[in-house]
């Protein structure tokens, strides 16, 4: 993780910061530099941000269906970065102030973006789904304010603002956007869907929009002219879908938010570039 700059304004449950080194290796293995990266389940957007800041692609299309998450990205990318940064810097972090702020009906998209940022930084694990509760102990026992870093957050916003012209953000169904670009050879896709295949519950617990037709997603991937990389929970059902579409599958180590080491699946057309990774085990 030390080699991965923290560029996202979100603490994102199920985020892919840990996967960034592998993503870099994948892009470096491609014969030509891709023009566009599409991230159909963008969430915190760490993969898209890394791709732009490190000039791995020319531009990105970030897609996110959650209206709260989308409000943050749209506020940053539509010229309201200074406003959001000011609200973050001037907010006095107390439990009472948080509750008062979150009881308000947002009067604009930028107000919704601030409320989302506030929730993301104070709810347990940054989880925005219904039923999430405030962090009780927080980082190093600092309680509800332990993940509230106003200066760090505003600097990340300003950094993203510098590359905003290279980001096309869409509050949309990611599968529809994939189909829109399916015939483009100069487009690549990083696909990290909610983990609900095979009866897994993580996606249901973490995300508002967790329902997805996984078989349809695999069919779309088969139709893409550009290359793609998918990450998935390690289930029999996912393995079977990959086999059905003749995709290659590898198992890779990752650490979850509780610092437990588990394995996830990486799926693509050709994963030979990944076989030299020391933490990888061929499935």
Secondary structure, 3 states (H helix, E strand, C coil): CCCCCCCCCCCCCCCCHHHHHHHHHHHHHCCCCCCEEEECCCCCCHHHHHHHHCCCCCEEEEECCCHHHHHHHHHHHCCCHHHHHHHHHHCCCCHHHHHHHHCCCCCCHHHHHHHHHHHHHHEHHHCCCCCCCECCCCHHHCHHHCCCCHHHHHHHHHHHHHCHHHEEEECCCHHHHHHHCCCCCCEEEEECCCCCHHHCCHHHHHCCCCCCCHHHHHHHHHHCCCCEEEEEECCHHHHHHHHHCCCEEEEEEEECCCCCEEEEEEEECCCHHHCCCCCEEEC
